[in-house]
């Protein structure tokens, strides 16, 4: 069974290589590169992130006592120097609203660090097929491919919220060694850094 799992992981690695190429040969995207990716995305139809909250048995006017505060609620607090919503954007019903609220929490010059999954064939193979069905290190149903977010989409929401994108880089996890590193392509997981701009400038 262990040999079978290792063989499947090797196949997944080949899929990633075919989709993304060599990490070292591909530089991390910059703000300009993100804008170019956004223009390319407009030429190809992509599934828009869901914006409707799934129906629940809890009335909209009632908040369960055990429910964690939302980004929208925290936006009314004192401005913060930094924020880091990591590995969460693909799970919220309206990521654009969360980004707007995160930006509102920051003081001018504040830093925002975000990570999420790109909407590509490689991320589907790694996160869903590999993580949920082959290695089973993630419970089945954790991810919904349609909710994965392209870097160009994330950059667009950040800029609309008064944020300036500083850097985008990939995040790569090795399940055999149980290690992770940053850098290289952004075809699966990626990390993005943005700074809140001064609206008066």
WOGI-V810472 format. One record per pair of residues at least 6 apart in sequence whose C-alpha atoms are under 6 Angstrom apart, sorted by the first residue. I is the first residue (numbers start at 1). GAP is how many residues later the second one is. Records with the same first field share a line. If there is no record, write none. Layout:
I=GAP, GAP
This chain:
16=106
23=161, 162
24=160
28=141, 156
29=139
30=137
31=134
34=118
37=115
38=114
49=98
51=42, 43
53=40
71=27, 30
72=29
75=26, 29, 30
79=26, 27, 28
80=25, 26, 27
81=25, 26, 29
82=28, 29, 30
83=29
84=28, 29, 30
85=29
86=28, 29
87=28, 29
89=6
90=57, 58
96=61
100=61
108=88, 89, 90
109=86, 87
110=85, 86
111=83, 84
112=81, 82
113=79, 80
114=77, 78
115=75, 76
116=73, 74
117=31, 71, 72
118=30, 31, 32, 69, 70
119=29, 30, 31
123=65
131=6, 7
132=6, 7, 8
162=35
163=31, 32, 33, 34
164=30, 31
165=29
166=27, 28
167=25, 26
168=23, 24
169=14, 21, 22
170=12, 13, 14, 15, 16, 19, 20
171=10, 11, 18, 19
172=8, 9
173=6, 7
